[in-house]
Amino acid sequence: MGPMMIKNILLFFCLVISISFAHAEIIVKSPPDAFVQNVINETIAALNADPVLVQSHEKLSVYVEANIMNHFDVAYMAKQIVGQQAFNVASDTDLANLSDELKLFYVHFFTKTLSEYKDQTVKFLPFEGNVDADEAAVNGQLFEPGDETISFNFRLKKYSSGWKVINISVGGIDLIKTYQSNFKSIVRDGGVARLVAELHKKNLALAAMKSK
């Protein structure tokens, strides 16, 4: 996966998922397509209204932590990435640490991506699923000025607290499958504990870079 595709995937995540806790009732009651369209409008408005938010790494990190990551089912995504076999033999401590490190990994990259926001827009296709189902797919296109139009498939799962992200495919690139491939040898050789250690090192390196 090239740098531009990663940027587009992460940018799409940030734009679509970000929303304030004040809209919790909307999150629970909205059908998936209305939910996604509402939150993206909220996020773009927030970015346009507060230039300091985009310019301040510290402020943006806090924003990502509070308003984006709570809309990901990180534990579910972690299980899909490592696979059922590795998941079944991992300790509860390793699984909890994996979710924590994966969440922090996303926070670092989402913060960087949001800092590069420049008038990207999203168009949604008509929703064709069952609005009462527990899982849903929202499809559309991401437009970036001067760049190609990219199609996406956004997968959501409904919980009592509302919709959460469980996977996304952008431009034919599946996020879960990509990380399965990237981490396959690590999990094969050292299990979940080894992946936790590797993610921890990556997170420390990213944090050190941001502090310079």
Secondary structure, 3 states (H helix, E strand, C coil): CCHHHHHHHHHHHHHHHCCCHHHHHHHHHCCHHHHHHHHHHHHHHHHHHCHHHHHCHHHHHHHHHHHCHHHECHHHHHHHHHCHHHHHHCCHHHHHHHHHHHHHHHHHHHHHHHCCCCCCEEEECCCCCCCCCCEEEEEEEEECCCCCCEEEEEEEEEECCEEEEEEEEECCEEHHHHHHHHHHHHHHHHHHHHHHHHHHHHHHHHHHHHHC
